[in-house]
Amino acid sequence: MSENLDFLGQLDPDDPKQASQQIANKLRAAILTRRLAPGDKLPSQPELAARYGVARETVKRALDLLRAERLIVSRQGSGAFVRAQTQRAVELRPHIEAAFERPHVTIDFAGFSGETLRDALAEALDKVRVGRLAPETIAVRVLISDMTAPMALPARAETQADDPSVRERAERITRRAADGIIDQVTELGDLGLIRSTTVEVRMHRASPLFKLYILNGEEVFYGFYPVVERTVSVKGEPLAIYDLMGKDVPLFHYAVTDDDTSHGTQFVEASRQWFDSVWSTIAYRYDG
């Protein structure tokens, strides 16, 4: 790729982020805004190194970040390409909206923060407010990691060790998402738009390595959190951490069928049993 690359911008010498993180951010923005479309070949490592005035190893680290986020793929001897599918393998929002077409809605979530669930719920709940969806009851259970307790992840990258300041940042994210879910669902009950609404949030001390959604006890969406190194602001200072990236990770869909022995039916049942077992044993109440 030798055409004009001005849309990739330049590095900011005043930015505290490492050069590799800045380059990754610029390429990521180009991919998500379709300046680099699915299937497009990225500029070569020498081209990127020359453009940004950095060593090829710095470019390689930037590309490694994007590869870990499943935004690009490398083909031996050909270079790096934008993934043909940069969205989720299964889009969650329409399935949540479909779940709200039932008279009794149940949603169980286990994972890091529930940000994706909060945002997807917002759209469905907006349709309840205007009368386009009219369930009688909504029951949501959220199972998240307690970031006040020592964790393997997220962690300080330099030492690969638990860091209270890193966890404080993660705790703010999890609390913001959990409180948003509670407020959104509770509001509909307070307004009298839903006959019964319940939201329960519980916490546990295990690191979140995957996300799990169970809709109406019949559908499961499951995805893994890739662990990536990135620089974030912690107490106003840049810090390299090993973080969990949940945005746009593929979600794999399983659904109950008439066949009790089908893979989908068995996966949904196993997911429900796992969720209930953690919920009723090692999980404890979230104090928002």
PyRosetta script that sets phi, psi and omega in degrees:
from pyrosetta import init, pose_from_sequence

init()
pose = pose_from_sequence("MSENLDFLGQLDPDDPKQASQQIANKLRAAILTRRLAPGDKLPSQPELAARYGVARETVKRALDLLRAERLIVSRQGSGAFVRAQTQRAVELRPHIEAAFERPHVTIDFAGFSGETLRDALAEALDKVRVGRLAPETIAVRVLISDMTAPMALPARAETQADDPSVRERAERITRRAADGIIDQVTELGDLGLIRSTTVEVRMHRASPLFKLYILNGEEVFYGFYPVVERTVSVKGEPLAIYDLMGKDVPLFHYAVTDDDTSHGTQFVEASRQWFDSVWSTIAYRYDG")
pose.set_psi(1, 111.7)
pose.set_omega(1, -177.0)
pose.set_phi(2, -120.1)
pose.set_psi(2, 1.0)
pose.set_omega(2, -178.2)
pose.set_phi(3, -72.3)
pose.set_psi(3, 179.8)
pose.set_omega(3, -176.0)
pose.set_phi(4, -57.4)
pose.set_psi(4, 126.1)
pose.set_omega(4, -178.6)
pose.set_phi(5, -113.0)
pose.set_psi(5, 23.1)
pose.set_omega(5, -176.7)
pose.set_phi(6, -59.1)
pose.set_psi(6, -28.1)
pose.set_omega(6, -179.5)
pose.set_phi(7, -65.4)
pose.set_psi(7, -13.6)
pose.set_omega(7, 177.9)
pose.set_phi(8, -85.0)
pose.set_psi(8, -6.9)
pose.set_omega(8, 174.4)
pose.set_phi(9, 66.9)
pose.set_psi(9, -167.4)
pose.set_omega(9, 179.3)
pose.set_phi(10, -128.3)
pose.set_psi(10, 164.5)
pose.set_omega(10, 176.3)
pose.set_phi(11, -74.6)
pose.set_psi(11, 147.2)
pose.set_omega(11, 178.4)
pose.set_phi(12, -99.8)
pose.set_psi(12, 111.3)
pose.set_omega(12, -177.5)
pose.set_phi(13, -63.8)
pose.set_psi(13, -19.4)
pose.set_omega(13, 179.5)
pose.set_phi(14, -90.8)
pose.set_psi(14, -5.2)
pose.set_omega(14, 179.4)
pose.set_phi(15, -77.1)
pose.set_psi(15, 126.7)
pose.set_omega(15, -178.9)
pose.set_phi(16, -71.2)
pose.set_psi(16, -13.4)
pose.set_omega(16, -179.7)
pose.set_phi(17, -68.1)
pose.set_psi(17, 149.2)
pose.set_omega(17, 176.5)
pose.set_phi(18, -62.3)
pose.set_psi(18, 153.6)
pose.set_omega(18, -178.9)
pose.set_phi(19, -57.7)
pose.set_psi(19, -40.1)
pose.set_omega(19, -179.4)
pose.set_phi(20, -62.1)
pose.set_psi(20, -38.5)
pose.set_omega(20, 179.3)
pose.set_phi(21, -69.3)
pose.set_psi(21, -39.8)
pose.set_omega(21, 177.7)
pose.set_phi(22, -61.7)
pose.set_psi(22, -44.5)
pose.set_omega(22, -179.9)
pose.set_phi(23, -63.6)
pose.set_psi(23, -43.9)
pose.set_omega(23, 178.4)
pose.set_phi(24, -59.9)
pose.set_psi(24, -41.2)
pose.set_omega(24, -179.9)
pose.set_phi(25, -62.6)
pose.set_psi(25, -40.7)
pose.set_omega(25, -178.8)
pose.set_phi(26, -69.2)
pose.set_psi(26, -41.5)
pose.set_omega(26, 178.1)
pose.set_phi(27, -67.4)
pose.set_psi(27, -39.7)
pose.set_omega(27, 179.4)
pose.set_phi(28, -61.4)
pose.set_psi(28, -45.5)
pose.set_omega(28, 179.4)
pose.set_phi(29, -60.9)
pose.set_psi(29, -39.8)
pose.set_omega(29, 179.1)
pose.set_phi(30, -64.6)
pose.set_psi(30, -35.8)
pose.set_omega(30, -180.0)
pose.set_phi(31, -72.1)
pose.set_psi(31, -46.3)
pose.set_omega(31, -175.7)
pose.set_phi(32, -71.4)
pose.set_psi(32, -23.6)
pose.set_omega(32, 176.0)
pose.set_phi(33, -95.1)
pose.set_psi(33, 4.7)
pose.set_omega(33, 176.9)
pose.set_phi(34, 66.8)
pose.set_psi(34, 18.6)
pose.set_omega(34, 168.2)
pose.set_phi(35, -66.1)
pose.set_psi(35, -31.9)
pose.set_omega(35, 167.3)
pose.set_phi(36, -111.7)
pose.set_psi(36, 108.9)
pose.set_omega(36, -172.3)
pose.set_phi(37, -85.6)
pose.set_psi(37, 160.6)
pose.set_omega(37, 175.5)
pose.set_phi(38, -51.8)
pose.set_psi(38, 130.5)
pose.set_omega(38, -178.8)
pose.set_phi(39, 92.0)
pose.set_psi(39, -15.1)
pose.set_omega(39, 179.7)
pose.set_phi(40, -66.7)
pose.set_psi(40, 146.5)
pose.set_omega(40, 174.7)
pose.set_phi(41, -85.5)
pose.set_psi(41, 134.1)
pose.set_omega(41, 176.3)
pose.set_phi(42, -74.9)
pose.set_psi(42, 157.0)
pose.set_omega(42, 171.0)
pose.set_phi(43, -54.6)
pose.set_psi(43, 149.2)
pose.set_omega(43, -179.1)
pose.set_phi(44, -67.3)
pose.set_psi(44, 163.7)
pose.set_omega(44, 177.8)
pose.set_phi(45, -59.1)
pose.set_psi(45, -43.8)
pose.set_omega(45, 176.8)
pose.set_phi(46, -61.6)
pose.set_psi(46, -38.3)
pose.set_omega(46, 178.9)
pose.set_phi(47, -63.8)
pose.set_psi(47, -44.2)
pose.set_omega(47, -180.0)
pose.set_phi(48, -67.6)
pose.set_psi(48, -39.8)
pose.set_omega(48, 179.0)
pose.set_phi(49, -62.3)
pose.set_psi(49, -41.1)
pose.set_omega(49, 179.7)
pose.set_phi(50, -68.5)
pose.set_psi(50, -40.9)
pose.set_omega(50, -177.9)
pose.set_phi(51, -62.4)
pose.set_psi(51, -43.7)
pose.set_omega(51, -174.1)
pose.set_phi(52, -95.9)
pose.set_psi(52, -3.4)
pose.set_omega(52, 178.1)
pose.set_phi(53, 66.4)
pose.set_psi(53, 41.0)
pose.set_omega(53, -179.0)
pose.set_phi(54, -128.8)
pose.set_psi(54, 170.9)
pose.set_omega(54, 177.3)
pose.set_phi(55, -75.3)
pose.set_psi(55, 155.1)
pose.set_omega(55, 179.1)
pose.set_phi(56, -60.4)
pose.set_psi(56, -31.6)
pose.set_omega(56, 179.8)
pose.set_phi(57, -63.1)
pose.set_psi(57, -33.8)
pose.set_omega(57, 177.0)
pose.set_phi(58, -66.1)
pose.set_psi(58, -42.9)
pose.set_omega(58, 177.0)
pose.set_phi(59, -62.9)
pose.set_psi(59, -41.7)
pose.set_omega(59, -179.7)
pose.set_phi(60, -59.8)
pose.set_psi(60, -41.0)
pose.set_omega(60, 178.1)
pose.set_phi(61, -64.1)
pose.set_psi(61, -38.2)
pose.set_omega(61, 178.3)
pose.set_phi(62, -63.2)
pose.set_psi(62, -44.0)
pose.set_omega(62, -179.9)
pose.set_phi(63, -67.1)
pose.set_psi(63, -33.7)
pose.set_omega(63, 177.2)
pose.set_phi(64, -61.5)
pose.set_psi(64, -37.9)
pose.set_omega(64, 178.0)
pose.set_phi(65, -62.7)
pose.set_psi(65, -44.6)
pose.set_omega(65, -179.1)
pose.set_phi(66, -68.9)
pose.set_psi(66, -34.1)
pose.set_omega(66, 177.9)
pose.set_phi(67, -66.7)
pose.set_psi(67, -39.7)
pose.set_omega(67, 178.5)
pose.set_phi(68, -65.1)
pose.set_psi(68, -29.3)
pose.set_omega(68, 178.2)
pose.set_phi(69, -85.2)
pose.set_psi(69, 2.5)
pose.set_omega(69, 178.0)
pose.set_phi(70, 64.5)
pose.set_psi(70, 29.5)
pose.set_omega(70, 176.7)
pose.set_phi(71, -91.9)
pose.set_psi(71, -26.4)
pose.set_omega(71, -179.6)
pose.set_phi(72, -133.0)
pose.set_psi(72, 160.7)
pose.set_omega(72, 173.4)
pose.set_phi(73, -130.7)
pose.set_psi(73, 149.3)
pose.set_omega(73, 177.9)
pose.set_phi(74, -107.7)
pose.set_psi(74, 137.7)
pose.set_omega(74, 177.1)
pose.set_phi(75, -118.6)
pose.set_psi(75, 122.4)
pose.set_omega(75, -174.5)
pose.set_phi(76, -55.6)
pose.set_psi(76, 126.2)
pose.set_omega(76, 178.5)
pose.set_phi(77, 82.1)
pose.set_psi(77, -6.4)
pose.set_omega(77, -176.4)
pose.set_phi(78, -118.2)
pose.set_psi(78, -23.9)
pose.set_omega(78, -179.6)
pose.set_phi(79, 111.8)
pose.set_psi(79, -162.2)
pose.set_omega(79, -177.9)
pose.set_phi(80, -108.1)
pose.set_psi(80, 142.8)
pose.set_omega(80, -176.6)
pose.set_phi(81, -132.0)
pose.set_psi(81, 149.8)
pose.set_omega(81, 173.2)
pose.set_phi(82, -68.2)
pose.set_psi(82, 133.2)
pose.set_omega(82, 178.7)
pose.set_phi(83, -55.8)
pose.set_psi(83, 141.6)
pose.set_omega(83, 178.7)
pose.set_phi(84, -64.5)
pose.set_psi(84, -25.0)
pose.set_omega(84, 179.0)
pose.set_phi(85, -130.7)
pose.set_psi(85, 102.1)
pose.set_omega(85, -178.7)
pose.set_phi(86, -97.3)
pose.set_psi(86, -6.2)
pose.set_omega(86, 176.1)
pose.set_phi(87, -89.3)
pose.set_psi(87, 178.8)
pose.set_omega(87, 178.6)
pose.set_phi(88, -62.2)
pose.set_psi(88, 147.9)
pose.set_omega(88, 176.5)
pose.set_phi(89, -58.1)
pose.set_psi(89, -35.6)
pose.set_omega(89, 173.4)
pose.set_phi(90, -132.0)
pose.set_psi(90, 129.6)
pose.set_omega(90, 179.6)
pose.set_phi(91, -80.9)
pose.set_psi(91, 127.2)
pose.set_omega(91, -173.5)
pose.set_phi(92, -75.9)
pose.set_psi(92, -38.8)
pose.set_omega(92, -170.5)
pose.set_phi(93, -54.0)
pose.set_psi(93, -50.5)
pose.set_omega(93, -178.5)
pose.set_phi(94, -62.4)
pose.set_psi(94, -29.4)
pose.set_omega(94, 179.8)
pose.set_phi(95, -73.5)
pose.set_psi(95, -35.6)
pose.set_omega(95, 175.4)
pose.set_phi(96, -66.7)
pose.set_psi(96, -41.5)
pose.set_omega(96, 177.4)
pose.set_phi(97, -61.7)
pose.set_psi(97, -40.9)
pose.set_omega(97, 178.0)
pose.set_phi(98, -64.7)
pose.set_psi(98, -35.9)
pose.set_omega(98, 178.5)
pose.set_phi(99, -62.1)
pose.set_psi(99, -31.7)
pose.set_omega(99, -178.7)
pose.set_phi(100, -77.5)
pose.set_psi(100, -4.4)
pose.set_omega(100, 175.2)
pose.set_phi(101, -80.0)
pose.set_psi(101, -12.7)
pose.set_omega(101, 176.2)
pose.set_phi(102, -80.2)
pose.set_psi(102, 154.3)
pose.set_omega(102, 177.7)
pose.set_phi(103, -67.8)
pose.set_psi(103, -30.8)
pose.set_omega(103, -178.7)
pose.set_phi(104, -124.2)
pose.set_psi(104, 114.8)
pose.set_omega(104, -174.3)
pose.set_phi(105, -105.1)
pose.set_psi(105, 127.9)
pose.set_omega(105, 172.6)
pose.set_phi(106, -126.6)
pose.set_psi(106, 134.8)
pose.set_omega(106, 177.7)
pose.set_phi(107, -135.1)
pose.set_psi(107, 123.2)
pose.set_omega(107, 173.6)
pose.set_phi(108, -112.7)
pose.set_psi(108, 133.9)
pose.set_omega(108, 178.3)
pose.set_phi(109, -131.1)
pose.set_psi(109, 137.1)
pose.set_omega(109, 171.5)
pose.set_phi(110, -131.7)
pose.set_psi(110, 132.8)
pose.set_omega(110, 179.7)
pose.set_phi(111, 168.0)
pose.set_psi(111, -154.4)
pose.set_omega(111, -174.1)
pose.set_phi(112, -77.7)
pose.set_psi(112, -64.1)
pose.set_omega(112, -173.5)
pose.set_phi(113, -128.4)
pose.set_psi(113, -26.7)
pose.set_omega(113, -176.4)
pose.set_phi(114, 84.1)
pose.set_psi(114, 15.9)
pose.set_omega(114, 179.9)
pose.set_phi(115, -60.5)
pose.set_psi(115, -44.0)
pose.set_omega(115, -179.8)
pose.set_phi(116, -62.6)
pose.set_psi(116, -41.4)
pose.set_omega(116, 178.4)
pose.set_phi(117, -64.0)
pose.set_psi(117, -44.3)
pose.set_omega(117, 179.3)
pose.set_phi(118, -56.9)
pose.set_psi(118, -45.9)
pose.set_omega(118, -177.5)
pose.set_phi(119, -69.3)
pose.set_psi(119, -39.0)
pose.set_omega(119, 179.5)
pose.set_phi(120, -68.9)
pose.set_psi(120, -38.3)
pose.set_omega(120, 177.8)
pose.set_phi(121, -63.6)
pose.set_psi(121, -36.7)
pose.set_omega(121, -176.8)
pose.set_phi(122, -56.1)
pose.set_psi(122, -41.9)
pose.set_omega(122, -178.9)
pose.set_phi(123, -67.6)
pose.set_psi(123, -42.9)
pose.set_omega(123, 179.6)
pose.set_phi(124, -66.6)
pose.set_psi(124, -40.4)
pose.set_omega(124, -178.5)
pose.set_phi(125, -69.1)
pose.set_psi(125, -31.3)
pose.set_omega(125, 174.6)
pose.set_phi(126, -61.2)
pose.set_psi(126, -36.9)
pose.set_omega(126, 179.3)
pose.set_phi(127, -72.2)
pose.set_psi(127, -27.9)
pose.set_omega(127, 173.1)
pose.set_phi(128, -67.3)
pose.set_psi(128, -41.3)
pose.set_omega(128, -178.0)
pose.set_phi(129, -60.2)
pose.set_psi(129, -36.2)
pose.set_omega(129, -177.8)
pose.set_phi(130, -95.2)
pose.set_psi(130, 5.6)
pose.set_omega(130, 174.4)
pose.set_phi(131, 85.8)
pose.set_psi(131, 7.6)
pose.set_omega(131, 179.6)
pose.set_phi(132, -79.2)
pose.set_psi(132, -22.5)
pose.set_omega(132, 173.9)
pose.set_phi(133, -129.2)
pose.set_psi(133, 142.3)
pose.set_omega(133, -173.7)
pose.set_phi(134, -144.4)
pose.set_psi(134, 63.1)
pose.set_omega(134, 175.2)
pose.set_phi(135, -69.5)
pose.set_psi(135, 157.2)
pose.set_omega(135, 178.8)
pose.set_phi(136, -86.4)
pose.set_psi(136, -37.5)
pose.set_omega(136, -178.2)
pose.set_phi(137, -137.6)
pose.set_psi(137, 150.0)
pose.set_omega(137, 174.9)
pose.set_phi(138, -134.4)
pose.set_psi(138, 128.3)
pose.set_omega(138, 177.0)
pose.set_phi(139, -130.4)
pose.set_psi(139, 120.3)
pose.set_omega(139, -177.9)
pose.set_phi(140, -121.7)
pose.set_psi(140, 132.4)
pose.set_omega(140, 173.5)
pose.set_phi(141, -121.1)
pose.set_psi(141, 132.8)
pose.set_omega(141, -177.4)
pose.set_phi(142, -124.7)
pose.set_psi(142, 127.5)
pose.set_omega(142, -177.1)
pose.set_phi(143, -120.9)
pose.set_psi(143, 109.8)
pose.set_omega(143, -174.8)
pose.set_phi(144, -129.4)
pose.set_psi(144, 163.1)
pose.set_omega(144, 179.6)
pose.set_phi(145, -78.7)
pose.set_psi(145, 142.5)
pose.set_omega(145, 179.3)
pose.set_phi(146, -85.7)
pose.set_psi(146, 102.1)
pose.set_omega(146, -175.0)
pose.set_phi(147, -78.3)
pose.set_psi(147, 3.3)
pose.set_omega(147, 171.6)
pose.set_phi(148, -83.0)
pose.set_psi(148, -11.6)
pose.set_omega(148, 179.3)
pose.set_phi(149, -99.4)
pose.set_psi(149, 149.0)
pose.set_omega(149, 177.4)
pose.set_phi(150, -54.0)
pose.set_psi(150, 138.2)
pose.set_omega(150, -175.4)
pose.set_phi(151, -134.4)
pose.set_psi(151, 152.2)
pose.set_omega(151, 171.7)
pose.set_phi(152, -73.7)
pose.set_psi(152, -31.3)
pose.set_omega(152, 179.9)
pose.set_phi(153, -144.1)
pose.set_psi(153, 143.0)
pose.set_omega(153, -6.0)
pose.set_phi(154, -69.4)
pose.set_psi(154, 160.7)
pose.set_omega(154, -175.1)
pose.set_phi(155, -147.5)
pose.set_psi(155, 162.3)
pose.set_omega(155, 174.8)
pose.set_phi(156, -69.5)
pose.set_psi(156, 127.1)
pose.set_omega(156, -174.6)
pose.set_phi(157, -66.3)
pose.set_psi(157, -37.9)
pose.set_omega(157, -175.0)
pose.set_phi(158, -61.2)
pose.set_psi(158, -39.3)
pose.set_omega(158, -176.5)
pose.set_phi(159, -107.7)
pose.set_psi(159, -10.7)
pose.set_omega(159, -175.0)
pose.set_phi(160, 56.6)
pose.set_psi(160, 29.8)
pose.set_omega(160, -174.8)
pose.set_phi(161, -119.9)
pose.set_psi(161, 160.1)
pose.set_omega(161, 175.3)
pose.set_phi(162, -59.7)
pose.set_psi(162, 141.1)
pose.set_omega(162, 179.8)
pose.set_phi(163, -138.9)
pose.set_psi(163, 119.1)
pose.set_omega(163, -178.0)
pose.set_phi(164, -55.7)
pose.set_psi(164, -36.8)
pose.set_omega(164, -178.6)
pose.set_phi(165, -68.7)
pose.set_psi(165, -34.3)
pose.set_omega(165, 176.5)
pose.set_phi(166, -67.3)
pose.set_psi(166, -40.8)
pose.set_omega(166, 178.9)
pose.set_phi(167, -68.0)
pose.set_psi(167, -33.7)
pose.set_omega(167, 177.0)
pose.set_phi(168, -60.7)
pose.set_psi(168, -41.0)
pose.set_omega(168, 177.7)
pose.set_phi(169, -63.4)
pose.set_psi(169, -45.8)
pose.set_omega(169, -180.0)
pose.set_phi(170, -64.1)
pose.set_psi(170, -36.4)
pose.set_omega(170, 179.8)
pose.set_phi(171, -63.4)
pose.set_psi(171, -39.6)
pose.set_omega(171, 178.1)
pose.set_phi(172, -61.2)
pose.set_psi(172, -40.3)
pose.set_omega(172, -179.9)
pose.set_phi(173, -65.7)
pose.set_psi(173, -46.3)
pose.set_omega(173, -177.7)
pose.set_phi(174, -66.3)
pose.set_psi(174, -40.6)
pose.set_omega(174, -179.4)
pose.set_phi(175, -67.3)
pose.set_psi(175, -39.3)
pose.set_omega(175, 178.9)
pose.set_phi(176, -60.6)
pose.set_psi(176, -42.4)
pose.set_omega(176, -179.3)
pose.set_phi(177, -71.0)
pose.set_psi(177, -44.9)
pose.set_omega(177, -178.8)
pose.set_phi(178, -63.1)
pose.set_psi(178, -45.1)
pose.set_omega(178, 179.6)
pose.set_phi(179, -64.1)
pose.set_psi(179, -35.1)
pose.set_omega(179, 178.1)
pose.set_phi(180, -63.7)
pose.set_psi(180, -42.3)
pose.set_omega(180, 178.4)
pose.set_phi(181, -63.6)
pose.set_psi(181, -46.2)
pose.set_omega(181, 179.9)
pose.set_phi(182, -59.0)
pose.set_psi(182, -47.8)
pose.set_omega(182, -176.7)
pose.set_phi(183, -64.5)
pose.set_psi(183, -43.1)
pose.set_omega(183, -176.8)
pose.set_phi(184, -62.1)
pose.set_psi(184, -48.1)
pose.set_omega(184, -175.3)
pose.set_phi(185, -73.4)
pose.set_psi(185, -42.9)
pose.set_omega(185, -178.7)
pose.set_phi(186, -61.8)
pose.set_psi(186, -36.6)
pose.set_omega(186, -178.3)
pose.set_phi(187, -58.6)
pose.set_psi(187, -39.3)
pose.set_omega(187, -178.7)
pose.set_phi(188, -64.9)
pose.set_psi(188, -37.0)
pose.set_omega(188, 176.4)
pose.set_phi(189, -68.0)
pose.set_psi(189, -41.7)
pose.set_omega(189, 179.8)
pose.set_phi(190, -63.4)
pose.set_psi(190, -32.6)
pose.set_omega(190, 179.4)
pose.set_phi(191, -80.5)
pose.set_psi(191, -6.7)
pose.set_omega(191, -179.5)
pose.set_phi(192, 77.5)
pose.set_psi(192, 15.1)
pose.set_omega(192, -179.3)
pose.set_phi(193, -80.8)
pose.set_psi(193, -21.3)
pose.set_omega(193, 178.7)
pose.set_phi(194, -127.2)
pose.set_psi(194, 135.8)
pose.set_omega(194, -176.9)
pose.set_phi(195, -62.5)
pose.set_psi(195, -39.1)
pose.set_omega(195, -178.3)
pose.set_phi(196, -146.1)
pose.set_psi(196, 127.1)
pose.set_omega(196, 174.6)
pose.set_phi(197, -130.2)
pose.set_psi(197, 134.1)
pose.set_omega(197, 175.3)
pose.set_phi(198, -134.8)
pose.set_psi(198, 137.8)
pose.set_omega(198, 174.8)
pose.set_phi(199, -133.2)
pose.set_psi(199, 122.2)
pose.set_omega(199, 176.3)
pose.set_phi(200, -121.4)
pose.set_psi(200, 134.8)
pose.set_omega(200, 175.6)
pose.set_phi(201, -123.1)
pose.set_psi(201, 128.6)
pose.set_omega(201, 175.3)
pose.set_phi(202, -126.9)
pose.set_psi(202, 158.0)
pose.set_omega(202, -176.0)
pose.set_phi(203, -124.5)
pose.set_psi(203, 161.2)
pose.set_omega(203, 174.9)
pose.set_phi(204, -147.1)
pose.set_psi(204, 173.8)
pose.set_omega(204, -172.5)
pose.set_phi(205, -104.6)
pose.set_psi(205, 18.0)
pose.set_omega(205, 178.0)
pose.set_phi(206, -95.0)
pose.set_psi(206, 145.4)
pose.set_omega(206, 177.2)
pose.set_phi(207, -66.8)
pose.set_psi(207, 139.8)
pose.set_omega(207, 178.9)
pose.set_phi(208, -79.7)
pose.set_psi(208, 117.0)
pose.set_omega(208, -179.6)
pose.set_phi(209, -112.9)
pose.set_psi(209, -10.4)
pose.set_omega(209, 179.7)
pose.set_phi(210, -151.7)
pose.set_psi(210, 164.3)
pose.set_omega(210, 175.0)
pose.set_phi(211, -118.6)
pose.set_psi(211, 144.3)
pose.set_omega(211, -175.8)
pose.set_phi(212, -140.4)
pose.set_psi(212, 128.3)
pose.set_omega(212, 175.1)
pose.set_phi(213, -120.9)
pose.set_psi(213, 133.3)
pose.set_omega(213, 175.1)
pose.set_phi(214, -122.4)
pose.set_psi(214, 115.4)
pose.set_omega(214, -176.5)
pose.set_phi(215, -105.6)
pose.set_psi(215, 121.1)
pose.set_omega(215, 177.3)
pose.set_phi(216, 52.8)
pose.set_psi(216, 25.5)
pose.set_omega(216, 177.8)
pose.set_phi(217, 66.3)
pose.set_psi(217, 9.1)
pose.set_omega(217, -173.6)
pose.set_phi(218, -122.5)
pose.set_psi(218, -19.5)
pose.set_omega(218, -179.2)
pose.set_phi(219, -129.0)
pose.set_psi(219, 142.2)
pose.set_omega(219, 177.4)
pose.set_phi(220, -127.2)
pose.set_psi(220, 138.7)
pose.set_omega(220, 172.8)
pose.set_phi(221, -122.8)
pose.set_psi(221, 126.0)
pose.set_omega(221, -170.8)
pose.set_phi(222, -132.9)
pose.set_psi(222, 134.4)
pose.set_omega(222, 178.5)
pose.set_phi(223, -151.0)
pose.set_psi(223, 154.6)
pose.set_omega(223, -179.4)
pose.set_phi(224, -96.5)
pose.set_psi(224, 145.6)
pose.set_omega(224, 172.4)
pose.set_phi(225, -89.5)
pose.set_psi(225, 111.5)
pose.set_omega(225, 172.3)
pose.set_phi(226, -67.3)
pose.set_psi(226, 144.3)
pose.set_omega(226, 175.8)
pose.set_phi(227, -96.7)
pose.set_psi(227, 121.4)
pose.set_omega(227, -176.8)
pose.set_phi(228, -129.0)
pose.set_psi(228, 150.9)
pose.set_omega(228, 174.1)
pose.set_phi(229, -90.7)
pose.set_psi(229, 129.3)
pose.set_omega(229, 177.2)
pose.set_phi(230, -152.4)
pose.set_psi(230, 159.9)
pose.set_omega(230, -178.7)
pose.set_phi(231, -99.6)
pose.set_psi(231, 127.5)
pose.set_omega(231, 179.7)
pose.set_phi(232, -128.4)
pose.set_psi(232, 168.2)
pose.set_omega(232, 177.2)
pose.set_phi(233, -92.1)
pose.set_psi(233, 120.4)
pose.set_omega(233, 177.6)
pose.set_phi(234, -122.8)
pose.set_psi(234, 114.7)
pose.set_omega(234, -176.6)
pose.set_phi(235, 54.5)
pose.set_psi(235, 39.5)
pose.set_omega(235, 175.5)
pose.set_phi(236, 81.5)
pose.set_psi(236, 3.0)
pose.set_omega(236, -178.8)
pose.set_phi(237, -121.1)
pose.set_psi(237, 143.4)
pose.set_omega(237, 177.1)
pose.set_phi(238, -69.6)
pose.set_psi(238, 137.5)
pose.set_omega(238, -179.0)
pose.set_phi(239, -145.1)
pose.set_psi(239, 131.2)
pose.set_omega(239, 176.3)
pose.set_phi(240, -81.6)
pose.set_psi(240, 126.0)
pose.set_omega(240, -179.8)
pose.set_phi(241, -130.1)
pose.set_psi(241, 159.3)
pose.set_omega(241, 166.0)
pose.set_phi(242, -91.6)
pose.set_psi(242, 115.0)
pose.set_omega(242, -172.3)
pose.set_phi(243, -119.2)
pose.set_psi(243, 164.5)
pose.set_omega(243, 178.3)
pose.set_phi(244, -101.4)
pose.set_psi(244, 121.3)
pose.set_omega(244, -177.7)
pose.set_phi(245, -103.0)
pose.set_psi(245, 110.0)
pose.set_omega(245, -178.6)
pose.set_phi(246, -101.6)
pose.set_psi(246, -20.1)
pose.set_omega(246, -176.5)
pose.set_phi(247, -67.1)
pose.set_psi(247, 127.4)
pose.set_omega(247, 174.9)
pose.set_phi(248, 66.8)
pose.set_psi(248, 15.7)
pose.set_omega(248, 174.0)
pose.set_phi(249, -71.8)
pose.set_psi(249, 149.3)
pose.set_omega(249, 179.6)
pose.set_phi(250, -63.6)
pose.set_psi(250, 135.6)
pose.set_omega(250, 173.3)
pose.set_phi(251, -109.6)
pose.set_psi(251, 129.3)
pose.set_omega(251, -178.7)
pose.set_phi(252, -101.1)
pose.set_psi(252, 134.0)
pose.set_omega(252, -168.8)
pose.set_phi(253, -103.7)
pose.set_psi(253, 131.3)
pose.set_omega(253, 175.2)
pose.set_phi(254, -130.8)
pose.set_psi(254, 141.5)
pose.set_omega(254, -177.9)
pose.set_phi(255, -139.9)
pose.set_psi(255, 149.4)
pose.set_omega(255, 176.7)
pose.set_phi(256, -68.8)
pose.set_psi(256, 137.0)
pose.set_omega(256, 175.6)
pose.set_phi(257, -122.0)
pose.set_psi(257, 179.4)
pose.set_omega(257, 178.0)
pose.set_phi(258, -70.5)
pose.set_psi(258, -15.5)
pose.set_omega(258, -179.3)
pose.set_phi(259, -93.4)
pose.set_psi(259, 110.5)
pose.set_omega(259, -178.6)
pose.set_phi(260, -64.8)
pose.set_psi(260, -18.1)
pose.set_omega(260, -178.3)
pose.set_phi(261, -97.0)
pose.set_psi(261, 0.6)
pose.set_omega(261, -178.0)
pose.set_phi(262, -68.5)
pose.set_psi(262, 155.4)
pose.set_omega(262, -179.4)
pose.set_phi(263, -60.1)
pose.set_psi(263, -43.0)
pose.set_omega(263, -178.9)
pose.set_phi(264, -62.3)
pose.set_psi(264, -47.6)
pose.set_omega(264, -179.8)
pose.set_phi(265, -59.8)
pose.set_psi(265, -44.0)
pose.set_omega(265, -178.1)
pose.set_phi(266, -68.3)
pose.set_psi(266, -36.9)
pose.set_omega(266, -179.9)
pose.set_phi(267, -67.6)
pose.set_psi(267, -42.2)
pose.set_omega(267, 178.4)
pose.set_phi(268, -61.5)
pose.set_psi(268, -44.7)
pose.set_omega(268, -179.0)
pose.set_phi(269, -64.3)
pose.set_psi(269, -42.6)
pose.set_omega(269, 178.5)
pose.set_phi(270, -64.5)
pose.set_psi(270, -37.5)
pose.set_omega(270, 179.1)
pose.set_phi(271, -65.8)
pose.set_psi(271, -42.2)
pose.set_omega(271, 178.5)
pose.set_phi(272, -63.6)
pose.set_psi(272, -42.8)
pose.set_omega(272, 179.8)
pose.set_phi(273, -64.5)
pose.set_psi(273, -41.7)
pose.set_omega(273, 179.2)
pose.set_phi(274, -62.3)
pose.set_psi(274, -48.5)
pose.set_omega(274, -177.9)
pose.set_phi(275, -59.3)
pose.set_psi(275, -49.3)
pose.set_omega(275, -177.6)
pose.set_phi(276, -63.6)
pose.set_psi(276, -34.7)
pose.set_omega(276, -178.6)
pose.set_phi(277, -67.5)
pose.set_psi(277, -43.2)
pose.set_omega(277, 178.5)
pose.set_phi(278, -69.2)
pose.set_psi(278, -43.0)
pose.set_omega(278, -178.8)
pose.set_phi(279, -57.0)
pose.set_psi(279, -41.1)
pose.set_omega(279, -172.5)
pose.set_phi(280, -94.4)
pose.set_psi(280, -0.8)
pose.set_omega(280, -178.1)
pose.set_phi(281, -119.1)
pose.set_psi(281, -78.5)
pose.set_omega(281, -171.2)
pose.set_phi(282, -90.1)
pose.set_psi(282, -7.7)
pose.set_omega(282, -179.0)
pose.set_phi(283, -82.7)
pose.set_psi(283, 149.6)
pose.set_omega(283, 179.9)
pose.set_phi(284, -138.6)
pose.set_psi(284, 166.1)
pose.set_omega(284, -170.7)
pose.set_phi(285, -63.6)
pose.set_psi(285, 138.8)
pose.set_omega(285, 174.3)
pose.set_phi(286, -88.1)
pose.set_psi(286, 127.6)
pose.set_omega(286, 176.8)
pose.set_phi(287, -103.4)
pose.set_psi(287, 96.7)
pose.set_omega(287, -176.6)
pose.set_phi(288, -73.9)
pose.dump_pdb("model.pdb")
